[in-house]
């Protein structure tokens, strides 16, 4: 009996895991704002992706954000075995090494940004970006405002030298010698007072500036000296000291190290692939830095760095494309990645691309094109190498699309086209009243282009453009397009989904069920449309009349990009890299038995007659030439016109069931046809309303 129960539970768990979104193994990395350690635990606070923990010195990371109200983490503080996290929505605490978190209310201001934390003796200092500093002396139960003497309430960072507390603000540095009761300005001859970071090394105090390097003082701020060593970094966002050396992290210059309290510096960037550095921490054996592209570790005091991002899936994926069996993804400011095994692993494909900002990506045959802040790059070997295409002086490749064998790019100077894979380009701006093009699409026979205020279409491959925004003009920009049986669909960032039945001349809403009107991407598979929004993923199987939410398993509902490949839908998210889900599961094709049938069978639908939904069961046997069969099921009206595609994929042997929704069709007789390489059968069904 126990074995039977175990088998049933196992099958139930397996079925559940297949019926939801699953995170792919990458791309790895993401923007890390803060780092700390507690006993054998490392904590990483990310920019929008929550908190990750590691118990093996950074070799792998686990998502540890249960209970967090906000997943944007700015700061950490430790008191005994308690760890505090300052977030976009207030202060949180964990009593069990990050297994779960609870919010702490600070004078009713739980929505404030807690940018800085300092724990000194039994006191917790919390610095916000708008309300200054709050102090608790009883573990966060009660708080008081301690801002006397502060000229700015925008707090960036804390540090202390003994009982002297120092705070960095956007308006300079302040010191308190009485635990925050009073603060005094110590900005004497501090040239730039916009301070982003602060740390102490012995009796030396150092501050970092996002626009002008760093300064140091040996007398608690009576005088400041600029750190102007030629090896020093600029745009300092992070400072760290462990007593033996000081580290400075910058925006674009990587890490500099000083062994004499900031007098002299050495660049230590060997192996540091991302040089936008925001945080540091150390363990007894290793040094860690948090960057825009993830976490790096050094076992030799910074002489060499290596990425330690296993499990850290925290990238913003703003574009996806496929080339054969390969999937390419653009991670915002973290370059390009490729997977050749359905997302089980991802390889960096940055190559010679200098720009850190990649807007778009598309493929044509063996060519991959990437639109970046420095123009269009192309690759002929799956991203191993890239060359920059020269486009008549245009510096930004914002949008890309393919029109047969022609590649088009939208730039700040209009649209350019190449018929020889990016070697030569010609302008395609006739009819455009605004040349700044953010989006380009090929939908059916028509090209569409969109800027911030205009929406255009072209029916002659971009030679001439015409206004196409009647009914949609207040909802721009258009973020996705598709075409089905004479209908054009447009996803918009400010109004939901629109449909046009007159070749794009006029548009009407097709929004029922979406709810959130910020739609960011769209993909068409068969006759089904799937859109990504700020509130997750939605499906329509009836040309936009109704939309069904398909968010099961997702952590991040902010969907930036979608693509279909190898019977999976891949979703690029804002903070959680890439997720995938079986297309069959999304549209309702359910495998109800794994027993291999001895023959093909198409069953009669049930119920029949039906209104408006019915189910169709069928059996697929093993073909001699291949274990999987190419399966199609099409619904036709009485005149033989194809009205819906229910199945169009490779399927393994077994018994399946698919549903058909007749809400969009009138009463009458319809036919459904099942086709494989070796079998074809058609049956009749009656829709009776």
N, C-alpha and C positions, 0 to 999 in steps of 0.2 A: 504493500500500500504506500509506503514511504517513497518508493521509486516512482510510482505513478504520479504522486503529488509533485515530486521534484521535476519530472518531465513536463508536467502541465505548467508549472511555474516558469521553467526555462523557456518553453515555447511562448508563454505570455510575455516574458521580458524581451525575447527576440522580436516578437511582433511589434511591441511598443517601440523598440529602438529603431525599427524600420519605418515607423509611421510618424516620424518627426524630423526636424532639421538636425543635422549633425555637423559639428565644427570640423573642418578639414585640418590637417596637420600643418598649419601655416596659412599664408606666409608668416614667419616668425618675426617678432620684434614689436616696436611701438614706442610711443613717446612716454618716457619715464620722468616724472616730476620730482620724486623724492625716494630715498632709500634709507633703511635703517636695519639694525639687527638686534635680536633679543635672544640671549642664550644661543641655541643652535639654529634659530630661525632667522632667515632674511626676509625683509618686507620690501616690496616695490609698489609705489603708488603711481598710477598712470594717469594720463590726460584723457579721461573719458572712459577708460576700460576697467576701472576698479582697482582692487588690490590683489597682488599675487604674492605667494609665499614659497620659500625654498628651504628645505631641511638638509640639503646635500651640497652646500656651498655654491649654489647657483647652477648646478648641473641640470636641474629641471625645476619647473615652476608650476604651481597649482593655483587656480583661480579661487580666491578666498574673500568673497565680497558679500556673503549672505548677511542681509540686514542693513546694508548701506543704502541710504536714501539717494546719495549722489555717487557716481562712479568717477568723478573728477577729483583726484586726490592731490593736495598741495603740500602737506607737511605731516610729519610723524613726531610723537613724543612718547617717552617710556618712563613709567613709574613702577618699580618692582616688576611684577609680571603683567601689569596692565600696559596695553599699547593704545595710544590715542592717535586718531587720524583727523586732520583738518581737511575738510572737503568743500566743494562748491555749495553744499547745503548744510553747513554747520559742522559741529564736532561730533565724532563717533568714538566709541571705546570698545575694545575687545578684552575679555578676561580669559580667553582660551587660545591665545596665539593666532588670532585671526579666523578661527573656525566660524564664528559669527560676530556680528557687530550690533551695537545699539546706539541710538542718537542721544546726545546730551543737549539739553536746552539751555541756552545762555541768555538769561534775561528776556526770554520770549523771542530772541532774534535767531531762531533756528535756521533761517534761510540765508544767513550771511556767509560770505566766503572766509574760511579760516586759513589764511595764507602762511601763518607761522605759529610754532609751538615751542615753549621752553618749560621744562620741569626742573625746578630747583628746590631741593629739600622737599617739603610737602606742599609746595605751591605750583599751580599750573597757570602759566601765562598763555593766553590765546590772542593772536593778532589777526584782526580782520582787515578787509580792504576798504571798509567804509565807516566802521564804528570804533576804530582804534583798538585798545588793549583791554582785555578782561582778565580778572584774576580770581582763581578759586583756591581756597585753603582746605577744602574738605572733599577732595576727590571728584570735583565737578558737580556736587550737589547744589552749591550756591555760587553765584558769581557777582563780582562788583567791577564797575568801570574804573580804570586807573589811567587816566589820560592827562592829568594835570601837567602842564608844561609842553605837551606835544603840540606842534603846529600843523601836523598832518595826521589824519586818521587812517591813512592807507599804509598798512604795515606789511613789510616784506619778509623780515627775518629777525631772529634773536641770537644772541650768544651771551656768555657771561665770563668774567674773570673774577673768580672768588664770588663775593657778594655783590659785585658791580655788574649790573645788567645793561646790555647795550641792545638797541633796537634800530634796524634799518628801515627807513621809510622812503617814499617818493620825494620827500623834502629834506633828506639828510639823515644824520645819525644823532641819537639821543642816548643819554646815560641816566641811570637811576642807581643811587646808593642806598635807598631805603625800600627795596622790594616793590618798586613801581608807584609809591605814593607820590613822588615828584620826579619829573624828567627835566633834564637840562640839555640844551642844544650844544653839541660839540663839533660844529661844522667849520671852525676857524681855519681858514685858507684851504678848505676842501673845495676843489675847483668845480666838480660836478656832484650835485647833491641828490641825484636820482639814483638811489642805492638799491641794488637787487639782491645782494648777498653779503654776509658778514661772518667772520670767524676769528678765533683767538689762537695764538700760538705762544704759550708762555705768557709774558706780559705784553706781547705785541698784538695789536688789533688791526685786522685787515678788512677792507670793504671793497665790494665789486660793483661796477657800474655797467649797465647794459649798452651804453653808448661811448664809453671812454676808459676802459681798462680798470685799474684798481689803485687804491692808495693804502698806506700803512701809517700807524702812529705807535710810538713807544711811550707816550705820556698820556694815555687815555683820552686822546682827542684834542689836546691843547694845540698840537701842530700835526699836520698831515704831510706825508711825502708820497709823491706819485711813483708807482712801480713802472719805470720806463725802460727796463731791460729789453734789449732787442729781441730776446726769445720769449718775451711775455705775450700772453694772449690778450685780445681785446674783446669787447662786448662780453663782459664777465657775468655769468648767470649763477655760478656755483663756486663756493670756497669751502675747503675742508682741511682740517689739521688733525693729525694723530699724535702730536708732540715731537715727532722726529722730522716731519716735513709738512709743507703746505701745498695743496693742489688747487689750481684754478681752472674751471671749466668755462668754455666760451661758446658763442654762437658762430660756429664755422671755423674756428681755429683749433679746436680740440682741447688738449690738456697741457698745462705747464706746471712744472714742479719746482719748488724752492726748498733747499735744505738750510737756509739761513734767514728764516722768517721773512721772506719776501724781498730781500735785497737783490738776489740774482735768481734767474729762472732758466729752466731747460724745457724745451718742447719734448713731450713723451707721447707720440701719437702712433708708434709702430703697431700696426694691426688694428688700429681704431678706425673702423670703416665709416662711422658716422661721427662727425666732429662738432655736432651741436650738443653740448654737454650741460645737463641741468642738475645733476645730483651725484653725490659720492657717499660711500660707506666702506667699512672694512670689517673683516673677520680676523681671527688670530693668524690666519695664513694668507688670506687673499685681500685684494683691493678691488672694489667695484665702482663703476661709473654708469649712471643712467643717462641715456641720450635720446635724441629724437627717433632713433632707429632701434632702440632696445638697450639691453644691458651688456656691458663688457667687463671682463675679469682679467686681473693681472696677478700672477703669482710671484712677480719679481719687482715689486714696488713701482710698477708703471713702465718698466722698460719695454714690455711687450703686453699687448692686449689681445683677447680673443672673445668672440661673441658667445654669450651663455643665455640663449633665448628659448631653449626647449620648453614648450608649454606656454610661452608668452605670446599669445595670439591677440595682439592689441593694435593692429594696423588699420588705417582707414583705406578701404579699397574703393577707388573712385571710378575704375573702368575695368572691364573684362572683355576678352575676345578669345576665339579659338582658331587654331591652325592645325588641321588634321586632327590628331588625337591629343594635341598639346593645348593647354589652357594658359593664357597669359593674363597677368593682373598688374594693374598700376596701383601702387600704394602711395598715397599722398606724401610727397617729400621723402619717400623711402624707395623710390625707383621701381624696377620691374622684376617680376618673378614668373617662373614657368613651372607647371606641373605636367608630367607625362603619364601619371598613374592615378588620374581621377582625384587629385588632391591629397593623396597619401603622403606626398612630400613635395616641397617647393624649392627651386633653385633660384638664386639671385642672377639676374640677367642684365645688370647695369652696364657692363662693358665700358665703352668709351663715352657714354652719355654723361656729360658734365653737369647738366642741370639737375637739381634736386626735385624740381616740380614737374611731374608728368601728368598731363591733363587727360590724354586719350590714347587709345591704341586700336589698331585694326590690322587685318591680314589680307593678303592677296597672293594666292599660290604659295611660293616659297618665301615671300617677302613679308616682313613684319614692320609696320610703321608706328612710331611713337611720337605723339605731339607733346612738346615740352615748352618750358619757358624760354628756351633758346632756339626754338624752331622744330622742324620735323627731322627725326632720325629714322634710318631704315637699316634693317638687318636681313641678310640672306641665309643665316645659319642659326636660326632659332634663338637669336639674341646673344650669341657668344661675342659677336662684334657688331658695332654700329658705326654708321657714317652719317654726317650731318648734311641734309639736303639744303641747297641754296635756293631760297624762294624770293627772288627779287627784293631783297632787303628786309623781308618780313621776319621779325624776331621771335614771334610766339606762334606755336602751333596748338591752338586751343581745341579744335574739333576735327575729327577725321571720319570719313566714310568712304565706302567703295561703291562705284557705279559701274557695274560690269568689271572691266579691266582698268578703269580710270580711278585713281585715288584723288579725293578732294580734301582740302584742308581749309578750315575757317580760322582766320587770323584777325588781328586788330586792324588790318588793312583790307579786309574783304576775303573773297574766296579764290583759291588757286587750285588748278587741276593739273595732273600729270598723267600722260598716257604711256610713259616708259619707265614706270616704277620709281619715280622720284628723281630722275636725272634732270629733266627739264620741266618747267612749270609755266602755265599761262594764267592770266587773270580772268575771272569769270564773274564780273561785278555788274553787268548790264542789268539795270532795273533796281539795284539795291540803293535805298536812300540812306542806309546806315551800314558802314563797312565793318563794324565790330561784330564778328560772328562767333557766338559761343557754342552753337550746336548745329550739326549737320546730320541728315538722315536720308536713307533711300528706303521708301515705303512703296511697295508695288512698283508701278512704272514711273513714280514721281520722286523728285528730289525736294527736300525741305531744308530751309535754313532759318535760324533764329538768332536774333540779338536780344538785347535787354528790353527793347520796345517794339520790335518789328518781327513779323513772321512771314516768310516768303515761300513760294513754290516754283518749281521749274519742271516743265514737261519735255524739255529739249536738252537734257544733260547739262544744265547749268548755263547755257548760252544766254538765256533770258530768264529773269525772275519777276514774279508778280506777288503783290500783297495777298496774303491768305489768312488774315486774322479776324475776319468778321464773326463775332460771337465768342472769340477767344482772346481778344486783345487785352482784357483786364486780368488775364490769368497767366501771362507770359512770365518766365520763359517756358518753352516747350522742352521737356526733358526726355521724351521718348516717343517713338512713332512705330506704327505697324499698319498693315493693309490686309483686309480679308474680304474677298468676294464683293468688291465694289465699295467697301466701307473703309475709311481712313480713321484711325484712332490716334489721339494725341494725349500724352501725359503732360501735365503742367505742374509747375512748382507753386502756383498760387490759386488753383481752381479745380484740381482734380483731373478727371479724364473727360475728353470731348470726342464726339464722333461727327464725321462729315460723310454724307451720302451723295454729295455733288462735287466730287473731285477737289475738295479742300476750299471751296468758295465760302461756305458757311459751316459753322460748328455749333453743336448743341451738347449739353451736359449728358454724360453717361456714368453717373456717380453713385448710383444707389447701392449702399452697403459699404462703401469705402470709408466713410466717416472722416478720416483725416484727409484734408484736401491737398497736402504737400506730397505730390507724387514725383519721385526722383528718377525712375527708370521703368522700362517696359520690355517684355520679351514675348514673342509670338511662337507658339509651338502647335502645329496642326491648326485647328480653328480656335484654340484656347489662348487667352491673353492673361499674362501674369504681370503684375506691377509691384514695384517696391516703393514704399512710402516711409514717412517719419513714424508711422505707426504699424510697421510690419509689411507683410506680403499678402496680396489679394489675387483671387482668380475669378475670371468670368468664363463661362462655357456657353453663354447665350448672347454674344456680341454686346456686352456691356449693360444689359438690362439689369442684371444683379451681379454683385461681387461677394465672394466668400473669403473670409479671413483664413489664412493658412500659416499661422505663427507657431505651431506646436514645436517646442524645444528651443526656440530662439531666445537668446539673452539680450542681444542688441536689436531693437526694432527699427533702427534708423538704417534703411536699406539704400545703398548708394548705387549699386550696379547689379545686373542680372544677366545670365547667359544660360543657354541650353547646350549640353554636350553629353554624349554617351548615355542617354536616358536619365541624366541628372539635371536639375536646375541648380546652378551655383549662384549664391547671393553674396555680394561684397558689402560689408557692413561699415558703419562709421567708426567703431572702436573694437570690433572683435574679429577682424580679418574675414575669412571666407567660410561660409557654411554651404552644405549641399543637402539635397533631398531628392529621392526618386520621383521623377516626373509622373510615373504611374500612380504613386501614392498621392501626389498633389491633386491629380485630376480624377481620382476615384477608381482606378483600375486595381482591383484587389485579387491577389493570388490566394485562393481559398483552399487549395490542396497541392502538396508537392508530389503526390503519387503520380508516377509516369503513366499516362493513358496509353492504350494500345491503338487508339484511333482519334482522328479529329472529329469533334462534334460541335455544332452550333445549336444551342437550345432555343426554344421559344421564349420570348421575353415574358416577364411576369411583373406586375399584373398586366393583363391584356384583355380588353381595352384599358388604357391608363390615362391619368390626368394629375399632374403634368409629368410625373417621373415614372420610369420603369427600369427594371434591371435585366441585363442580358448575360447569360452564363455560356462559356465555351471551353472546349478542351483542346490543348495543343500536345501532340505526340512528338517524340524525338525523331528528327529527320536523320537520315543516314549520312548526309554530307556535313552536318553541323549540329551540335547539341542545341543551339538556339535557332529559333525560326523568325523570319521577318513576318510580322503579323500586322494586318491592317483591318480595321472595321469602320465602314463608312455607312452613313445614313442618307437615304435618297428620298425625295418626295415622289409623288405618283407620276410626275413627268420625267423622272430619271435625273433630276438635278441634285447634285451633291449638296447637302445642307449641314452636315456635321461630320467631323472625324473623331471617332471615339478611341481608337487605338492606332498607333503608328510607331512600332518599336520592335526590337528583338526581344523575344520572350523564351524562357527556358520551359521545358515540358511541365505540364501541370494543368490545373483547372482554375479558370479566372472568372471574374464577374466585373462588369462595368455598368455604370448607370447612364441613362439618357434623360435629359431635361427638355421637355417639349413646351416650356413656358412661352417661348418666342415664336411658336408655330401654331397654325390654325388646325382645327379638327380635320381629321381625314386619315387616309391610308398612307403609311410610310414603309419603306423597306430598309433592312439592315443587312449588310453583306460582309462576311468574314473571308479574308484572303490570306493564304500563306504561299510559299513556293510550290507546295504540293496539294493545295486544297482550296476550294472555293465553295461557299454556300450562301444562299440568300433566304431570308424569311420576312414575312409580312407582320406589321403591327398596326394597331389602331389607336390614334389619339382622339379621345372623346371628351370635349369640354362642355 
